[in-house]
Amino acid sequence: MMTRWKLWIVMVVVFVAGICVGVGGTGLFLRHKVTTVVEQGAPAISQLLVQRLSGRLDLSSDQEQQVTEILNSTQQQLAQLRRQIRPEVQVLIRQTVEEIRTDLSPAQQQEFDAFIQPFRERWQEHLRQQIDAEKM
């Protein structure tokens, strides 16, 4: 009777371990994919999109090439559009921050400034990355 319980416990432990390994492996795979796309930017997104379209639509190599060229052209146009509107976006963000600050007490303003500092730093890093990518 005791060996039957041990067998059940071992089966449950193996089952739970399998679930944990599956979830962990999936998480690592997704993190790797997302990190790759984020680091490589638009070209990685285009490549991923072409792969998915090719698999789903059974594209020929000529069609894949056409889709790749279309996506590359679109990325260039979007980059140009971002460059054009970037100054307006920055002005709008600055105005929004100043509007919010005017309704806050000095202590709240300090806390607000500390709160938005990480966002400012990420925005600056994002802008640097965009500018570097455009130089390539």
MOTA-V271046 format. One record per residue. N is the residue number from 1. SS is DSSP state (alpha for helix, beta for strand, coil for the rest). Layout:
n=N ss=SS
n=N ss=SS
//
This chain:
n=1 ss=coil
n=2 ss=alpha
n=3 ss=alpha
n=4 ss=alpha
n=5 ss=alpha
n=6 ss=alpha
n=7 ss=alpha
n=8 ss=alpha
n=9 ss=alpha
n=10 ss=alpha
n=11 ss=alpha
n=12 ss=alpha
n=13 ss=alpha
n=14 ss=alpha
n=15 ss=alpha
n=16 ss=alpha
n=17 ss=alpha
n=18 ss=alpha
n=19 ss=alpha
n=20 ss=alpha
n=21 ss=alpha
n=22 ss=alpha
n=23 ss=alpha
n=24 ss=alpha
n=25 ss=alpha
n=26 ss=alpha
n=27 ss=alpha
n=28 ss=alpha
n=29 ss=alpha
n=30 ss=alpha
n=31 ss=alpha
n=32 ss=alpha
n=33 ss=alpha
n=34 ss=alpha
n=35 ss=alpha
n=36 ss=alpha
n=37 ss=alpha
n=38 ss=alpha
n=39 ss=alpha
n=40 ss=alpha
n=41 ss=coil
n=42 ss=alpha
n=43 ss=alpha
n=44 ss=alpha
n=45 ss=alpha
n=46 ss=alpha
n=47 ss=alpha
n=48 ss=alpha
n=49 ss=alpha
n=50 ss=alpha
n=51 ss=alpha
n=52 ss=alpha
n=53 ss=alpha
n=54 ss=alpha
n=55 ss=alpha
n=56 ss=alpha
n=57 ss=alpha
n=58 ss=coil
n=59 ss=coil
n=60 ss=coil
n=61 ss=alpha
n=62 ss=alpha
n=63 ss=alpha
n=64 ss=alpha
n=65 ss=alpha
n=66 ss=alpha
n=67 ss=alpha
n=68 ss=alpha
n=69 ss=alpha
n=70 ss=alpha
n=71 ss=alpha
n=72 ss=alpha
n=73 ss=alpha
n=74 ss=alpha
n=75 ss=alpha
n=76 ss=alpha
n=77 ss=alpha
n=78 ss=alpha
n=79 ss=alpha
n=80 ss=alpha
n=81 ss=alpha
n=82 ss=alpha
n=83 ss=alpha
n=84 ss=alpha
n=85 ss=alpha
n=86 ss=alpha
n=87 ss=alpha
n=88 ss=alpha
n=89 ss=alpha
n=90 ss=alpha
n=91 ss=alpha
n=92 ss=alpha
n=93 ss=alpha
n=94 ss=alpha
n=95 ss=alpha
n=96 ss=alpha
n=97 ss=alpha
n=98 ss=alpha
n=99 ss=alpha
n=100 ss=alpha
n=101 ss=alpha
n=102 ss=alpha
n=103 ss=coil
n=104 ss=coil
n=105 ss=coil
n=106 ss=alpha
n=107 ss=alpha
n=108 ss=alpha
n=109 ss=alpha
n=110 ss=alpha
n=111 ss=alpha
n=112 ss=alpha
n=113 ss=alpha
n=114 ss=alpha
n=115 ss=alpha
n=116 ss=alpha
n=117 ss=alpha
n=118 ss=alpha
n=119 ss=alpha
n=120 ss=alpha
n=121 ss=alpha
n=122 ss=alpha
n=123 ss=alpha
n=124 ss=alpha
n=125 ss=alpha
n=126 ss=alpha
n=127 ss=alpha
n=128 ss=alpha
n=129 ss=alpha
n=130 ss=alpha
n=131 ss=alpha
n=132 ss=alpha
n=133 ss=alpha
n=134 ss=alpha
n=135 ss=alpha
n=136 ss=coil
//
